[in-house]
Amino acid sequence: MRQYIMSWSAYFAHLQYSVRRPPAITSMLPMFRDSAHSVAMVKHGMDVIMKATEHVNPGQIPVLTVDQPLYAISKEIQWSWPSKYGEEKYVVLMGGLHIEMALLKVLGNWLDGSGWVAIMASTNVTTEGRADALQSGSHTSRSQWAHQVTAAALFLLQNEAFIAYKEEMASDHLDVKSFDEWCVIGKPSIHSSCIGAKFSNWKFFSSNS
């Protein structure tokens, strides 16, 4: 008798119900011969995408995803011709990499003057010069790693401080607040560290989504 061995992935795939979904409508638009870094070419591309979207799915708002330089030009077009390309009629997005780079710069500006660079250097996580570059978000993957380390360190310190707070409140027979309430009503340093941890975690999960 032959024994049939099913793999882990095949077993769970077998348990799933097959649902018929309508096929996605995709198309390849022609390439532009001229340089895209001009208002005329970006505007022409927006017109082509608008007509193609209206033909495939009438009434749908067109969505354009471009790199940061073209995003700036696209926003200028939206502001110059709001009746046709306004933000309520056309959605323009930056690419995922440029969104992440902008978020890293925002996080770096928020950490500026907080002593983050000195902490990273004094704990031998990295050198001071490289930490300064990581704070500005000049290197995406290294900045991701640095903020993951920061989020993990803040989480450990918060847990230690929260445990000490619960022990102190229990010894005084006082009501113990939840962790979220403690972050709000605690000392300014605690409140700031909670915001920093949430910001770093948000950055971490957004980059892995």
Backbone as CSV, one residue per row, in Angstrom:
resi,resn,N_x,N_y,N_z,CA_x,CA_y,CA_z,C_x,C_y,C_z
1,MET,0.855,-1.195,0.000,0.000,0.000,0.000,0.886,1.238,0.000
2,ARG,0.653,2.079,-0.946,1.476,3.277,-1.077,0.958,4.370,-0.152
3,GLN,1.834,4.936,0.623,1.457,5.993,1.561,1.702,7.355,0.928
4,TYR,0.671,8.180,0.955,0.769,9.519,0.363,1.103,10.523,1.453
5,ILE,2.170,11.247,1.276,2.610,12.246,2.246,2.346,13.634,1.657
6,MET,1.550,14.408,2.384,1.202,15.760,1.937,2.073,16.774,2.670
7,SER,2.583,17.734,1.955,3.422,18.759,2.567,2.568,19.711,3.405
8,TRP,3.253,20.515,4.233,2.570,21.480,5.117,1.784,22.498,4.307
9,SER,2.410,23.071,3.289,1.727,24.086,2.488,0.580,23.488,1.693
10,ALA,0.772,22.264,1.178,-0.298,21.633,0.405,-1.490,21.288,1.290
11,TYR,-1.238,20.916,2.537,-2.327,20.571,3.455,-3.225,21.781,3.703
12,PHE,-2.618,22.944,4.014,-3.423,24.131,4.282,-4.028,24.703,3.006
13,ALA,-3.370,24.509,1.882,-3.968,24.929,0.618,-5.185,24.082,0.298
14,HIS,-5.159,22.808,0.695,-6.295,21.921,0.465,-7.502,22.330,1.303
15,LEU,-7.263,22.925,2.471,-8.369,23.336,3.342,-9.052,24.611,2.872
16,GLN,-8.401,25.375,2.038,-8.968,26.630,1.578,-10.007,26.383,0.495
17,TYR,-11.055,27.197,0.552,-12.097,27.098,-0.455,-11.697,27.939,-1.675
18,SER,-11.957,27.399,-2.814,-11.649,28.122,-4.046,-12.762,29.122,-4.332
19,VAL,-12.394,30.377,-4.447,-13.334,31.457,-4.719,-12.998,32.046,-6.078
20,ARG,-13.986,32.093,-6.911,-13.782,32.639,-8.249,-13.783,34.158,-8.174
21,ARG,-12.695,34.737,-8.574,-12.571,36.187,-8.569,-12.475,36.691,-10.007
22,PRO,-13.050,37.848,-10.259,-12.944,38.379,-11.627,-11.500,38.706,-11.961
23,PRO,-11.064,38.400,-13.152,-9.668,38.688,-13.511,-9.396,40.179,-13.559
24,ALA,-8.198,40.552,-13.157,-7.802,41.960,-13.177,-7.520,42.397,-14.612
25,ILE,-7.939,43.593,-14.907,-7.721,44.152,-16.241,-6.421,44.936,-16.219
26,THR,-5.456,44.484,-16.951,-4.160,45.142,-17.007,-3.827,45.475,-18.453
27,SER,-2.994,46.471,-18.609,-2.581,46.863,-19.954,-1.224,47.534,-19.871
28,MET,-0.479,47.485,-20.953,0.831,48.106,-21.043,0.722,49.347,-21.933
29,LEU,1.000,50.498,-21.328,0.939,51.747,-22.085,2.234,51.951,-22.857
30,PRO,2.189,52.669,-23.965,3.404,52.875,-24.760,4.427,53.725,-24.026
31,MET,5.692,53.517,-24.342,6.780,54.272,-23.732,6.868,55.659,-24.365
32,PHE,7.302,56.626,-23.551,7.509,57.980,-24.044,8.916,58.108,-24.613
33,ARG,9.037,58.793,-25.720,10.355,59.000,-26.310,11.091,60.153,-25.643
34,ASP,10.359,61.185,-25.247,10.984,62.362,-24.643,11.227,62.143,-23.150
35,SER,12.009,63.044,-22.559,12.304,62.971,-21.132,11.042,63.260,-20.328
36,ALA,10.864,62.511,-19.244,9.652,62.671,-18.436,9.748,63.834,-17.462
37,HIS,10.938,64.389,-17.267,11.119,65.450,-16.274,10.746,66.809,-16.850
38,SER,9.509,66.936,-17.272,9.000,68.218,-17.768,7.502,68.259,-17.514
39,VAL,6.994,69.469,-17.375,5.558,69.623,-17.113,4.738,69.088,-18.274
40,ALA,5.205,69.313,-19.501,4.450,68.877,-20.680,4.318,67.354,-20.727
41,MET,5.415,66.641,-20.466,5.373,65.187,-20.551,4.588,64.577,-19.388
42,VAL,4.742,65.109,-18.187,3.982,64.591,-17.052,2.496,64.857,-17.253
43,LYS,2.166,66.034,-17.754,0.765,66.359,-18.027,0.203,65.446,-19.112
44,HIS,0.998,65.163,-20.141,0.554,64.254,-21.196,0.348,62.840,-20.629
45,GLY,1.255,62.395,-19.765,1.096,61.087,-19.142,-0.144,61.012,-18.272
46,MET,-0.442,62.080,-17.565,-1.641,62.101,-16.736,-2.895,62.039,-17.601
47,ASP,-2.864,62.696,-18.753,-4.008,62.637,-19.673,-4.206,61.218,-20.206
48,VAL,-3.101,60.564,-20.582,-3.201,59.198,-21.119,-3.748,58.245,-20.064
49,ILE,-3.253,58.366,-18.828,-3.718,57.488,-17.746,-5.183,57.773,-17.427
50,MET,-5.571,59.027,-17.475,-6.964,59.378,-17.195,-7.898,58.769,-18.242
51,LYS,-7.515,58.855,-19.525,-8.355,58.287,-20.585,-8.385,56.759,-20.511
52,ALA,-7.241,56.149,-20.213,-7.207,54.691,-20.117,-8.044,54.195,-18.945
53,THR,-7.972,54.891,-17.809,-8.761,54.497,-16.641,-10.248,54.655,-16.908
54,GLU,-10.620,55.729,-17.571,-12.025,55.957,-17.893,-12.542,54.912,-18.874
55,HIS,-11.685,54.460,-19.792,-12.105,53.446,-20.765,-12.268,52.069,-20.103
56,VAL,-11.348,51.716,-19.228,-11.405,50.396,-18.588,-12.468,50.356,-17.490
57,ASN,-12.512,51.406,-16.664,-13.452,51.442,-15.538,-14.056,52.839,-15.443
58,PRO,-15.135,53.097,-16.145,-15.728,54.447,-16.164,-16.097,54.924,-14.761
59,GLY,-15.741,56.168,-14.478,-16.068,56.771,-13.195,-15.001,56.617,-12.139
60,GLN,-13.995,55.785,-12.380,-12.945,55.600,-11.378,-11.965,56.763,-11.412
61,ILE,-11.536,57.208,-10.235,-10.543,58.265,-10.132,-9.170,57.694,-10.482
62,PRO,-8.468,58.265,-11.439,-7.144,57.725,-11.804,-6.125,57.916,-10.696
63,VAL,-5.189,56.971,-10.614,-4.127,56.995,-9.609,-2.792,56.919,-10.323
64,LEU,-1.893,57.827,-9.988,-0.572,57.896,-10.608,0.491,57.743,-9.522
65,THR,1.403,56.792,-9.707,2.515,56.572,-8.773,3.819,56.877,-9.492
66,VAL,4.579,57.826,-8.956,5.813,58.266,-9.608,6.901,58.460,-8.559
67,ASP,8.128,58.639,-9.036,9.239,58.947,-8.145,9.117,60.383,-7.640
68,GLN,9.969,60.720,-6.678,9.845,62.013,-6.004,9.986,63.210,-6.951
69,PRO,10.949,63.237,-7.892,11.030,64.399,-8.789,9.776,64.579,-9.635
70,LEU,9.248,63.469,-10.161,8.028,63.564,-10.959,6.811,63.844,-10.085
71,TYR,6.878,63.431,-8.833,5.780,63.731,-7.910,5.650,65.233,-7.697
72,ALA,6.792,65.909,-7.569,6.763,67.366,-7.389,6.153,68.047,-8.606
73,ILE,6.512,67.578,-9.806,5.939,68.153,-11.021,4.449,67.862,-11.102
74,SER,4.045,66.640,-10.723,2.629,66.281,-10.771,1.801,67.138,-9.824
75,LYS,2.352,67.437,-8.642,1.620,68.291,-7.700,1.504,69.715,-8.227
76,GLU,2.538,70.208,-8.912,2.447,71.528,-9.521,1.345,71.570,-10.586
77,ILE,1.223,70.482,-11.329,0.158,70.414,-12.337,-1.211,70.424,-11.657
78,GLN,-1.345,69.679,-10.565,-2.622,69.658,-9.855,-2.989,71.036,-9.324
79,TRP,-2.001,71.756,-8.833,-2.274,73.083,-8.293,-2.517,74.114,-9.395
80,SER,-1.920,73.911,-10.556,-2.081,74.866,-11.656,-3.381,74.641,-12.421
81,TRP,-3.824,73.383,-12.541,-5.067,73.062,-13.250,-5.987,72.261,-12.330
82,PRO,-6.506,72.892,-11.284,-7.326,72.138,-10.312,-8.657,71.661,-10.881
83,SER,-9.172,72.327,-11.906,-10.469,71.924,-12.449,-10.410,70.561,-13.126
84,LYS,-9.242,70.188,-13.648,-9.099,68.909,-14.352,-8.276,67.905,-13.566
85,TYR,-7.205,68.384,-12.903,-6.295,67.471,-12.197,-6.297,67.693,-10.688
86,GLY,-7.362,68.292,-10.156,-7.412,68.577,-8.726,-7.283,67.318,-7.882
87,GLU,-6.957,67.516,-6.609,-6.717,66.380,-5.721,-7.968,65.537,-5.509
88,GLU,-9.151,66.109,-5.749,-10.373,65.322,-5.624,-10.696,64.576,-6.917
89,LYS,-9.940,64.852,-8.003,-10.182,64.206,-9.285,-9.024,63.334,-9.748
90,TYR,-7.871,63.479,-9.099,-6.683,62.729,-9.512,-5.834,62.449,-8.270
91,VAL,-5.460,61.191,-8.080,-4.646,60.806,-6.933,-3.215,60.588,-7.412
92,VAL,-2.279,61.340,-6.824,-0.862,61.222,-7.163,-0.113,60.740,-5.927
93,LEU,0.641,59.664,-6.089,1.380,59.071,-4.981,2.859,58.969,-5.328
94,MET,3.688,59.082,-4.305,5.107,58.776,-4.474,5.306,57.259,-4.398
95,GLY,6.395,56.795,-4.972,6.724,55.384,-4.871,7.049,54.992,-3.441
96,GLY,7.001,53.685,-3.167,7.216,53.207,-1.804,8.571,53.586,-1.236
97,LEU,9.610,53.542,-2.059,10.951,53.887,-1.585,11.032,55.346,-1.176
98,HIS,10.474,56.228,-1.980,10.553,57.656,-1.663,9.666,58.020,-0.469
99,ILE,8.553,57.313,-0.294,7.735,57.527,0.903,8.523,57.132,2.150
100,GLU,9.228,56.016,2.058,10.029,55.558,3.189,11.184,56.515,3.465
101,MET,11.829,57.025,2.430,12.913,57.975,2.620,12.419,59.261,3.267
102,ALA,11.243,59.724,2.854,10.670,60.929,3.463,10.326,60.683,4.929
103,LEU,9.814,59.486,5.248,9.492,59.167,6.632,10.747,59.089,7.489
104,LEU,11.830,58.552,6.922,13.096,58.504,7.661,13.614,59.905,7.960
105,LYS,13.458,60.819,7.019,13.898,62.195,7.256,13.049,62.861,8.333
106,VAL,11.745,62.604,8.317,10.871,63.166,9.353,11.266,62.635,10.727
107,LEU,11.522,61.330,10.800,11.943,60.735,12.070,13.290,61.280,12.518
108,GLY,14.201,61.512,11.561,15.494,62.098,11.897,15.370,63.515,12.408
109,ASN,14.485,64.313,11.796,14.263,65.682,12.268,13.654,65.684,13.670
110,TRP,12.796,64.708,13.948,12.189,64.637,15.272,13.227,64.266,16.328
111,LEU,14.203,63.440,15.952,15.248,63.025,16.889,16.385,64.029,17.000
112,ASP,16.403,65.051,16.161,17.501,66.017,16.170,17.549,66.756,17.508
113,GLY,18.715,66.759,18.132,18.882,67.426,19.409,18.478,66.591,20.613
114,SER,18.050,65.350,20.404,17.615,64.493,21.512,18.757,63.695,22.128
115,GLY,19.939,63.731,21.518,21.050,62.942,22.005,21.107,61.541,21.430
116,TRP,20.282,61.288,20.409,20.227,59.957,19.811,21.565,59.577,19.183
117,VAL,22.200,60.532,18.506,23.491,60.261,17.861,24.545,59.900,18.912
118,ALA,24.583,60.648,20.004,25.565,60.376,21.059,25.316,59.019,21.710
119,ILE,24.052,58.652,21.905,23.732,57.354,22.514,24.166,56.219,21.601
120,MET,23.886,56.344,20.313,24.263,55.292,19.366,25.785,55.127,19.322
121,ALA,26.509,56.239,19.454,27.970,56.162,19.408,28.551,55.659,20.729
122,SER,28.021,56.121,21.858,28.573,55.730,23.163,28.289,54.268,23.496
123,THR,27.237,53.703,22.941,26.920,52.288,23.184,27.549,51.373,22.140
124,ASN,28.399,51.945,21.294,29.126,51.173,20.281,28.200,50.482,19.273
125,VAL,27.008,51.047,19.090,26.127,50.532,18.037,26.672,50.925,16.674
126,THR,27.172,52.128,16.585,27.796,52.612,15.363,28.640,53.826,15.712
127,THR,29.358,54.335,14.749,30.184,55.511,15.005,29.324,56.770,14.981
128,GLU,29.895,57.851,15.525,29.132,59.100,15.595,28.840,59.657,14.211
129,GLY,29.835,59.590,13.311,29.614,60.100,11.964,28.569,59.296,11.209
130,ARG,28.620,57.989,11.367,27.621,57.153,10.685,26.251,57.326,11.327
131,ALA,26.196,57.515,12.641,24.905,57.742,13.302,24.272,59.039,12.835
132,ASP,25.109,60.058,12.609,24.589,61.323,12.093,24.009,61.134,10.702
133,ALA,24.670,60.299,9.874,24.145,60.016,8.540,22.868,59.190,8.616
134,LEU,22.790,58.267,9.580,21.582,57.469,9.736,20.410,58.325,10.186
135,GLN,20.693,59.316,11.020,19.620,60.185,11.489,19.013,60.988,10.341
136,SER,19.843,61.377,9.381,19.340,62.133,8.236,18.663,61.247,7.206
137,GLY,18.743,59.907,7.379,18.086,58.997,6.450,18.775,58.866,5.118
138,SER,20.090,59.106,5.075,20.809,59.051,3.805,20.970,57.628,3.292
139,HIS,20.941,56.631,4.182,21.044,55.233,3.787,19.811,54.504,4.319
140,THR,18.955,54.050,3.420,17.640,53.545,3.817,17.732,52.284,4.665
141,SER,18.438,51.261,4.190,18.460,49.986,4.911,19.160,50.119,6.263
142,ARG,20.263,50.875,6.320,20.953,51.057,7.599,20.113,51.885,8.568
143,SER,19.387,52.872,8.040,18.514,53.666,8.903,17.385,52.811,9.449
144,GLN,16.859,51.899,8.641,15.842,50.969,9.133,16.369,50.170,10.320
145,TRP,17.564,49.627,10.151,18.165,48.818,11.222,18.371,49.638,12.485
146,ALA,18.849,50.874,12.331,19.110,51.725,13.493,17.828,52.034,14.253
147,HIS,16.754,52.293,13.537,15.494,52.603,14.211,14.855,51.352,14.812
148,GLN,15.115,50.197,14.244,14.650,48.953,14.866,15.361,48.726,16.202
149,VAL,16.676,48.995,16.228,17.424,48.886,17.481,16.896,49.890,18.504
150,THR,16.599,51.102,18.044,16.064,52.128,18.942,14.720,51.716,19.512
151,ALA,13.842,51.182,18.662,12.518,50.759,19.130,12.633,49.626,20.147
152,ALA,13.549,48.676,19.898,13.718,47.570,20.833,14.256,48.064,22.177
153,ALA,15.236,48.988,22.150,15.794,49.520,23.397,14.741,50.308,24.180
154,LEU,13.948,51.127,23.485,12.904,51.883,24.170,11.854,50.961,24.774
155,PHE,11.548,49.888,24.087,10.557,48.943,24.603,11.043,48.286,25.894
156,LEU,12.310,47.896,25.923,12.859,47.274,27.139,12.890,48.267,28.298
157,LEU,13.303,49.503,28.026,13.355,50.509,29.087,11.957,50.861,29.591
158,GLN,10.997,50.908,28.684,9.627,51.195,29.100,9.079,50.089,29.993
159,ASN,9.348,48.847,29.640,8.875,47.731,30.469,9.487,47.778,31.865
160,GLU,10.788,48.068,31.949,11.431,48.165,33.260,10.828,49.302,34.092
161,ALA,10.599,50.456,33.455,10.033,51.590,34.182,8.584,51.313,34.590
162,PHE,7.826,50.632,33.725,6.423,50.340,34.050,6.319,49.322,35.179
163,ILE,7.218,48.334,35.207,7.234,47.355,36.296,7.570,48.045,37.622
164,ALA,8.548,48.961,37.583,8.887,49.703,38.802,7.722,50.574,39.259
165,TYR,7.000,51.154,38.315,5.826,51.984,38.652,4.740,51.126,39.310
166,LYS,4.475,49.936,38.785,3.434,49.072,39.356,3.813,48.620,40.766
167,GLU,5.088,48.310,40.983,5.522,47.904,42.314,5.388,49.051,43.309
168,GLU,5.714,50.257,42.865,5.608,51.411,43.756,4.151,51.700,44.106
169,MET,3.263,51.625,43.108,1.843,51.892,43.353,1.232,50.798,44.215
170,ALA,1.661,49.547,44.008,1.118,48.455,44.812,1.557,48.566,46.272
171,SER,2.793,49.015,46.509,3.264,49.180,47.895,2.528,50.294,48.619
172,ASP,2.089,51.305,47.870,1.331,52.418,48.456,-0.170,52.183,48.425
173,HIS,-0.596,51.002,47.924,-2.018,50.643,47.844,-2.801,51.651,46.996
174,LEU,-2.245,52.003,45.884,-2.883,52.924,44.946,-3.247,52.187,43.663
175,ASP,-4.187,52.779,42.944,-4.629,52.165,41.691,-3.517,52.225,40.653
176,VAL,-3.352,51.140,39.954,-2.329,51.050,38.917,-2.968,51.353,37.565
177,LYS,-2.416,52.301,36.865,-2.925,52.653,35.537,-2.451,51.629,34.503
178,SER,-3.136,51.590,33.392,-2.694,50.731,32.299,-1.441,51.323,31.655
179,PHE,-0.830,50.535,30.799,0.420,50.992,30.183,0.195,52.240,29.330
180,ASP,-0.895,52.267,28.570,-1.180,53.428,27.722,-1.464,54.663,28.566
181,GLU,-2.219,54.503,29.654,-2.498,55.643,30.532,-1.230,56.112,31.227
182,TRP,-0.388,55.183,31.602,0.882,55.534,32.248,1.765,56.338,31.316
183,CYS,1.749,56.010,30.015,2.552,56.764,29.047,2.081,58.206,28.938
184,VAL,0.763,58.428,29.107,0.217,59.781,28.952,0.432,60.614,30.206
185,ILE,0.176,60.012,31.385,0.224,60.791,32.630,1.591,60.745,33.289
186,GLY,2.545,59.970,32.702,3.859,59.840,33.316,4.702,61.087,33.141
187,LYS,5.959,60.950,33.476,6.892,62.065,33.352,7.077,62.442,31.880
188,PRO,7.512,63.680,31.607,7.732,64.062,30.202,8.689,63.147,29.457
189,SER,9.721,62.639,30.153,10.661,61.737,29.490,9.984,60.428,29.099
190,ILE,9.084,59.952,29.968,8.352,58.722,29.666,7.407,58.947,28.487
191,HIS,6.701,60.062,28.514,5.779,60.378,27.428,6.525,60.505,26.102
192,SER,7.688,61.150,26.123,8.483,61.305,24.906,8.999,59.965,24.400
193,SER,9.431,59.086,25.320,9.922,57.776,24.902,8.810,56.930,24.315
194,CYS,7.594,57.058,24.839,6.460,56.313,24.289,6.141,56.775,22.870
195,ILE,6.193,58.085,22.670,5.955,58.599,21.323,7.047,58.123,20.373
196,GLY,8.298,58.159,20.837,9.393,57.696,19.997,9.283,56.230,19.650
197,ALA,8.873,55.412,20.610,8.714,53.977,20.350,7.598,53.722,19.348
198,LYS,6.492,54.445,19.499,5.386,54.270,18.560,5.799,54.724,17.158
199,PHE,6.541,55.825,17.079,6.992,56.331,15.793,7.943,55.335,15.136
200,SER,8.875,54.808,15.909,9.824,53.843,15.355,9.126,52.553,14.936
201,ASN,8.170,52.091,15.745,7.435,50.881,15.381,6.587,51.117,14.150
202,TRP,5.988,52.294,14.046,5.203,52.622,12.859,6.087,52.608,11.621
203,LYS,7.288,53.162,11.753,8.223,53.147,10.645,8.629,51.712,10.288
204,PHE,8.836,50.883,11.313,9.260,49.503,11.076,8.181,48.715,10.362
205,PHE,6.926,48.829,10.840,5.858,48.046,10.241,5.466,48.579,8.882
206,SER,5.560,49.885,8.667,5.243,50.421,7.346,6.251,50.002,6.306
207,SER,7.528,49.851,6.713,8.541,49.414,5.754,8.462,47.938,5.438
208,ASN,7.767,47.155,6.289,7.643,45.720,6.048,6.259,45.326,5.550
209,SER,5.410,46.319,5.324,4.090,46.000,4.844,4.053,45.911,3.341
